[in-house]
């Protein structure tokens, strides 16, 4: 039987990016699918040498493959993340935040939260302006299209994972902007009658997530709220940089057109080339990419194998373990292969 085949744009990065790329390729070898990685070199020296032409190549390649895995890049003259979001119209960010074994945290509860954030609008798209010497104003914009796209993505995710959706805003105060957000969320919820949906005021949500995190699974929020909630949730989980996220663009039917997946941490130049890089975040980003390709079981296997090994103490030095980048990767790859093999069952008798 031929293995399913997929093409994936791989955006190469700075610092530990090369080691993370090697780790992902080794993990991909353990999967019963064929992944063709199409590289685009976004390292600083290449960006300085090629400028706009390099981003043109990156955008064209991503539009062709539809999915991309991005390694950490240094922000120098520009932010590659910001350039790609703008060029690809990446309007929604999906950030799963959950307790990761081995990451120290003061929060004693288990956290497992999918934050679906509209990545455009709010006050972030308006720089604001002064009114005389003693006042300032910023225009807040909420548009129906990105809200509808984010809501449909959130409810589709809930349908696939049997989770429930909470939309959160300040609709009682920001009646025009947040009111439009909740109106669109309710309209989309009506298209998914099997998905439980509740509404929370955003300030109350922040407290409730801390007091009873198990009550929240997928949270749909506007731009600023998603920024605040993501950082708070990551702080509860113990690290702002261990997780992964997807950046999404949609077609006219609000179906995902392009998806870019990346790790939340930076380039870590101080440990580059020392075999100390922790590939956990890029593995979690890779698992999300597999979900997007429709390989739900493989995405779950990669995520669960990575987290279970951390739970068992198989960790890199930053999490108090003794594994190198390569030995941790090898352990995850072997565990994924074992789990996928068990699920597939024994080969047919001759």
Residue pairs with C-beta under 8 A, 6 or more apart in sequence:
3 32
3 33
3 34
4 33
4 34
4 295
5 33
5 34
5 35
5 36
6 33
6 34
6 35
6 36
6 67
6 293
7 35
7 36
7 38
7 64
7 65
8 35
8 36
8 37
8 38
8 65
8 67
8 68
8 69
8 289
9 37
9 38
9 40
9 58
9 61
9 62
9 64
9 65
9 67
9 68
9 69
10 21
10 24
10 37
10 38
10 39
10 40
10 68
10 69
10 71
11 40
11 42
11 58
11 68
11 69
11 70
11 71
11 73
11 80
11 260
12 18
12 21
12 39
12 40
12 41
12 42
12 43
12 71
13 20
13 42
13 43
13 70
13 71
13 72
13 73
13 74
13 267
14 43
14 44
14 72
14 73
14 74
14 267
14 269
15 72
15 74
15 266
15 267
15 268
15 269
15 272
16 72
16 267
16 268
16 269
16 271
16 272
16 277
17 43
17 71
17 72
17 73
17 267
18 272
19 272
19 273
19 275
19 277
19 279
19 325
20 71
20 72
20 263
20 277
20 279
20 282
21 71
22 325
22 326
22 329
23 277
23 279
23 282
23 283
23 325
23 326
23 329
24 69
24 279
24 282
24 283
24 286
25 37
26 329
26 330
26 333
27 283
27 286
27 302
27 329
27 332
27 333
27 336
28 35
28 37
28 286
29 333
30 333
30 334
30 336
30 337
30 340
31 290
31 295
31 298
31 336
31 337
31 340
32 298
32 340
32 344
33 295
33 298
37 69
38 61
38 65
40 54
40 57
40 58
40 61
41 54
42 54
42 58
42 70
42 71
42 73
42 80
43 73
44 73
44 74
44 76
46 54
47 54
47 76
47 77
47 78
47 80
48 76
48 77
55 80
55 83
55 84
55 87
58 84
59 84
59 87
59 88
61 68
62 68
62 84
62 88
62 258
62 260
63 88
63 258
66 257
66 258
66 259
67 258
67 259
67 260
67 261
67 289
67 292
67 293
68 258
68 259
68 260
68 261
69 260
69 261
69 262
69 282
69 285
69 286
69 289
70 80
70 81
70 84
70 260
70 261
70 262
71 262
71 263
71 282
72 262
72 263
72 265
72 266
72 267
72 268
73 80
73 81
73 267
74 266
74 267
74 269
75 81
81 262
84 90
84 247
84 260
85 119
85 247
88 247
88 249
88 258
88 260
89 249
90 119
90 247
90 248
90 249
90 258
90 260
91 118
91 119
91 120
91 146
91 149
91 150
91 248
91 249
91 250
92 116
92 117
92 118
92 119
92 146
92 149
92 150
92 153
92 247
92 248
92 250
93 115
93 116
93 117
93 119
93 226
93 245
93 246
93 247
93 248
94 114
94 115
94 116
94 117
94 153
94 157
94 245
94 246
94 248
94 288
95 114
95 115
95 117
95 226
95 230
95 243
95 245
95 264
96 113
96 114
96 115
96 243
96 244
96 245
96 284
96 288
97 111
97 113
97 114
97 115
97 230
97 233
97 234
97 236
97 237
97 243
98 110
98 111
98 112
98 113
98 237
98 243
99 105
99 110
99 111
99 112
99 237
99 238
100 237
100 238
100 239
100 242
100 243
100 280
100 307
100 310
101 307
101 310
101 311
102 310
102 311
102 313
102 315
102 319
102 320
102 321
103 237
103 238
103 239
103 242
103 319
104 238
105 236
105 237
105 238
105 239
106 238
107 210
107 236
107 237
107 238
109 213
109 214
110 213
110 214
111 213
111 233
111 236
111 237
112 213
112 217
113 209
113 213
113 216
113 217
113 218
113 219
113 233
114 154
114 157
114 163
114 217
114 218
114 219
115 219
115 221
115 226
115 229
115 230
115 233
116 150
116 153
116 154
116 157
116 218
116 219
116 220
116 221
116 226
117 150
117 221
117 222
117 223
117 225
117 226
117 227
117 229
117 230
118 146
118 147
118 150
118 221
118 222
118 223
118 226
119 146
119 223
119 226
119 247
120 143
120 146
120 223
121 140
121 141
121 142
121 143
121 146
121 222
121 223
122 140
122 141
122 142
122 222
122 223
122 224
123 138
123 139
123 140
123 223
123 224
124 223
124 224
124 227
125 141
126 138
126 139
126 140
126 141
127 138
128 136
128 137
128 138
128 139
129 136
129 137
129 138
130 136
131 137
140 174
140 177
141 177
142 177
142 178
142 180
142 181
142 222
144 180
144 184
147 180
147 181
147 184
147 185
147 222
148 184
148 187
148 188
148 254
149 248
149 250
149 254
150 220
151 167
151 184
151 185
151 187
151 188
151 189
151 220
152 188
152 191
152 254
153 248
153 250
153 254
153 256
154 165
154 218
154 220
155 165
155 188
155 189
155 191
155 192
155 195
155 197
156 192
157 163
157 218
158 164
158 165
158 192
158 195
158 196
158 217
158 218
159 192
159 194
159 195
160 291
160 296
163 217
163 218
164 195
164 196
164 197
164 198
164 217
164 218
165 189
165 195
165 196
165 197
165 198
165 217
165 218
165 219
165 220
166 197
166 198
166 199
166 200
166 205
166 216
166 217
166 218
166 219
166 220
167 181
167 182
167 185
167 197
167 198
167 199
167 200
167 219
167 220
167 221
168 199
168 200
168 201
168 202
168 205
168 219
168 220
168 221
168 225
168 229
169 178
169 181
169 182
169 201
169 202
169 221
169 222
169 225
170 178
170 201
170 202
170 203
171 178
171 179
171 181
171 182
171 199
171 201
172 201
177 222
178 222
181 222
182 199
185 197
185 199
185 220
186 197
189 195
189 197
200 208
202 221
202 225
202 229
205 216
205 219
205 229
206 228
206 229
206 232
208 215
208 216
209 216
209 229
209 232
209 233
209 236
210 236
213 236
219 229
221 229
231 240
234 240
234 241
234 242
234 243
234 264
237 243
240 264
241 263
241 264
241 265
241 266
241 281
242 264
242 265
242 278
242 280
242 281
243 263
243 264
243 281
243 284
244 261
244 262
244 263
244 264
244 281
244 282
244 284
244 285
244 287
244 288
245 261
245 262
245 264
245 285
245 288
246 259
246 260
246 261
246 285
246 288
246 289
246 292
247 259
247 260
247 261
247 262
248 256
248 258
248 259
248 260
249 256
249 257
249 258
249 259
250 256
250 257
251 257
256 292
259 289
259 292
261 285
261 286
261 288
261 289
261 292
262 285
263 281
263 282
263 284
263 285
264 281
265 281
268 277
271 277
275 324
275 325
275 326
276 316
276 317
276 318
276 324
276 325
277 316
277 325
278 316
278 318
278 319
278 325
278 328
279 316
279 325
279 328
279 329
279 332
280 306
280 310
280 316
283 302
283 303
283 306
283 332
284 302
284 303
284 306
286 302
287 299
287 300
287 302
287 303
287 306
288 299
289 299
290 296
290 298
290 299
290 302
291 299
297 340
297 343
298 340
301 336
301 339
301 340
301 343
302 332
302 336
304 339
305 332
305 335
305 336
305 339
306 332
308 335
309 328
309 331
309 332
309 335
310 319
313 321
314 321
314 323
314 328
314 331
315 321
315 322
315 323
315 328
316 323
316 324
316 325
316 328
317 323
321 328
323 331
